[in-house]
Each structure stands twice: as structure tokens, then as C-alpha cells.
Amino acid sequence: MSYLEYHAKSTPTGFRKILYLNWPLVLLLAAAVSVGLLMLYSVAGGRFTPWVEPQAKRFLLGLGVMLGIAMVPIWFWRNMSALAYLVALLLLIAVELFGTIGMGAQRWIDLGPVRLQPSELMKITLVMMLAAYYDWLPPSKTSRPLFVLLPVVLILLPTFLVLKQPDLGTAILLLAAGGGVMFLAGVHWAYFAVVISAGVGLVATVFESRGTDWQLIKDYQFRRIDTFLDPSQDPLGAGYHITQSKIALGSGGWSGRGFMQGTQSRLNFLPEKHTDFIFTTLAEEFGFVGGVTLLAIYMLIIVFCIATAVSAKDRFSSLVTLGIALNFFLFFSVNMSMVMGMAPVVGVPLPLVSYGGSAMMVLLAAFGVVQSANVHRPR
């Protein structure tokens, strides 16, 4: 019996598929969203508007999308990967041509009742495209230079378009996620060593060029670096965000000030308290215990994704699941590092917790692909 025949006979059909969903993963995703709704209710001053109600509706819609995707065989999503990547790439080009500008960046396409952020879609379709590519490519050719070049191009194209918006945070995530999938696929470590060495050399050269005739970046960009390294240099200007964030984090202590009792968020000292800096609101109101609880939920989500990848019987299912798990890890690790002053403020939301439609919908759709891999694996 061939693999495809075995796959067709051993995977569930019809309503039996619901039984094979990874229900602990569904519950963990719902728990993370519930934390977000609770914090949005707090920062809105005990009101369901303007953030809680639309966010809850998006989650219910996204949950339906996730379950719908899970019911479709994983081979279908493998075959659709190239088309999905192409559509996301065209949408990024459309943003460049006639995108909507908000907060100094051109990142959205206005579709009337909704605003779509194509860069969020690209985070997932890039992973799917690379997983499909390495599923097609024989393992013996994975590290050959010619076959390494194509995935590099697939990664750099959307990264360049996202940088032009500008959106440095998403561009970094695209590079990291794409490189991570290549590493998981078995590309030789020497390629990554060369890239990392070149990156370190470039950073060192940039700093060496400061104050010289051949200075590589502008003076204001050096000032941003200085502010990241020492926010106290400009506490009311460029360093305001991270200074207030650290105050909120520190004031929460072990168990927090209590629900809806955070002074930094309630008195509007904390900027972007419903999006990028929502974790600081959680830490201020629920303290170290609340922050670690959310982190534990996130880590359990990754554990269940890894378990699905390990049990997968085909290369695409394994790679796409690990790639989505890696993407998810990058989302929350970069956000938490950012609000704690361990990384520059680059505008990366906290997944499933921060307010936002595109990010939540795309992420739940991605977990739908993970569920599809779990449901349709041969048993």
C-alpha cells in the first residue's frame, strides 16, 4: 500500500475529525485571548467599548476560521502555499501603491468595514511557502547553494517591502522566521554562521563610522540607539515609552496592584496600553504571578505544536507546524523583551492579547493549519 493510500484510509472523515482536534490547544488559545479581553476591559476603564466587544467578535470569527481550516486536509494547504504567498506579496505591493497611512507608517489596505495589514498575512504564508518548498526538495539537495538561494529570495522580497512601510519589527520577524524554517529543514549551519558573522561585522562597522566622513546612518538614528541603551537620556522624549513601561512593570511587584488598580495605565501614563504595551498593564495589575501565568500559557501552546510536529508523518506538516510555533515564540518574546527594555521598541503586538484584528485572525488561521496537520495525520 502506498503512502497516499495509507494516508487516505487512516485519517478520520466527516464529523469524526472534530474528535481528533487538539482540544487542549484550542483551550489554551482561548485562555490567552481571555487574558487579553480582561486587560482591554481594564484599560478601557471598565467598559466593553471601544476594545473588548470588537476583539471578542474577532476571536469568535477567528475560532470559526481555525476550525474550518482544520477540517480541510493538510495536503490542500500544502498545494495552496505558493498561491497564498503570492497573494500576500501582491498585497504588500498594493500597500506600497495605495495603502492607508496611520501613525506615520503605510501598512494597511482599507477595505471599507475592515483594514487589512498584509504584513501579518505574510508572516504565515512565508512559513507555508518554505515548508512546501522543502517538502518538494529532496533532503540531499537542501544545502546546495543553488537550492539555498531560492528560499533566501523568498524571504528577502517581503522583508524589503515591509521595511519600506516602514515596519522594522515585522521585517525582523520575517527574517528570523524564514531563517528558522531553513535551519529546521536541515540547511547547513555554515550558511547561518556566515550570515551572523556578517551581521555582527555590519553592526560593528556602523558604530565605528559614527562621527566620521563615511558615517553609515543618520545622527537621529544614533540618538535612537543611545536612547535604547539609556532611556534616562531623554525621559520625556524618545525614552518616554520604555521609561513608563519599566515603572509599570516594577510597580506590580509579586502579585500586582489588583485588577483595574494600575496607576500607570489608569492615569494614561502608559502609551499604547491596549496594543504594544498591554503586557505592562498585566504585570502592573497582576504582578510577577500574572506575567508568568501568561508566559506559561504561551509555552504550553508551543509544546502542543511541537508534539503535533513530532507525530506528523510528512515533511510539510512537520515543518509548517514548527515554523508557526517559532513565529508565535518570536511574537511574544520580542514584545516582552521590548516592554522590559531588553530590545528596541519596534511595534510588535503581544499575540492573542493585544488589540488588533489582522494579527489575531491570521494567527488563528495559522493554528488552523496546525490543527489540520494534527487531524489528518495517519493513525
ABEGO torsion letter per residue (X at the ends): XBAAAAAAAABBBEAAAAAABBAAAAAAAAAAAAAAAAAAAAAAGGBAOAAAAAAAAAAAAAAAAAAAAAABBAAAAAAAAAAAAAAAAAAAAAAAAABBBBGGBBABBBAEABBBBAAAAAAAAAAAAAAAAAAABBAAAAABAAAAAAAAAAAAAAAAAAAAOBBAAAAAAAAAAAAAAAAAAGBBAAAAAAAAAAAAAAAAAAAAABGBAABABBAAAAAAAAAAABAAABAABAAAAAAAAAAAAAAAEAAEAEBGABAAAAAGABBGAABAAAAAAAAAAAEAAAAAAAAAAAAAAAAAAAAAAAABABAAAAAAAAAAAAAAAAAAAAAAAAAAGABBBAGBBBBGABBEAAAAAAAAAAAAAAAAAAAABBX
